[in-house]
């Protein structure tokens, strides 16, 4: 009976370990108004969750943007592949850019989840740029 229990518990434990190892963690980007004016990073788009209008995204954000103060102007844009989308979730709002993956204008202080989606459900490399100039 002990052998049977071991053979039942072992595959379950290994499955749980592989799930936790594969969980994605968002890259955190912290900005204050005196930052250099341009921040860039890279990643891979897409995921298994179909958002409809904003394509396929992962279950966790690709990036977390933390703004220590209000920004009169900030531009967040994604480039490098066709079919990319941008989904930004703030504490009280959500913005989807399904065709031109960028958002610009006034950004209040706070924490934002940034998802880089893909309309074709494929994973493509991308560059995310954040700037204070249009």
URDADA-V823298 format. One record per backbone hydrogen bond with DSSP energy under -1.0 kcal/mol. CO is the residue of the C=O (numbers start at 1). NH is the residue of the N-H. E is the energy in kcal/mol with one decimal. If there is no record, write none. Layout:
((CO	NH	E) (CO	NH	E))
This chain:
((1	5	-2.3) (2	6	-2.2) (3	7	-2.2) (4	8	-1.3) (5	9	-2.5) (6	10	-2.5) (9	13	-2.6) (10	14	-2.5) (11	15	-2.1) (12	16	-2.1) (13	17	-2.1) (14	18	-2.2) (15	19	-1.8) (16	20	-2.1) (17	21	-2.1) (18	22	-1.6) (27	64	-3.3) (29	66	-3.0) (31	68	-2.5) (32	35	-2.1) (37	132	-1.7) (39	130	-3.0) (41	128	-3.1) (43	126	-2.2) (49	57	-2.5) (51	53	-1.0) (52	55	-1.4) (55	51	-2.6) (56	118	-1.6) (57	49	-2.4) (62	27	-1.9) (63	114	-3.2) (64	29	-3.4) (65	112	-3.0) (66	31	-2.9) (67	110	-1.6) (71	107	-2.5) (74	105	-1.2) (75	131	-2.4) (76	103	-2.5) (77	129	-2.8) (79	127	-2.1) (83	119	-2.8) (85	117	-1.2) (86	97	-3.0) (87	115	-3.1) (88	95	-2.8) (89	113	-2.9) (93	90	-2.9) (95	88	-2.9) (97	86	-1.6) (100	102	-2.6) (101	78	-2.5) (103	76	-2.9) (105	74	-1.9) (107	71	-3.2) (110	67	-3.2) (112	65	-3.0) (113	89	-2.6) (114	62	-1.5) (114	63	-2.1) (115	87	-2.6) (116	46	-1.7) (117	85	-1.8) (118	56	-2.4) (118	121	-1.1) (124	45	-3.0) (126	43	-1.6) (127	79	-2.2) (128	41	-2.0) (129	77	-2.6) (130	39	-2.6) (131	75	-2.9))
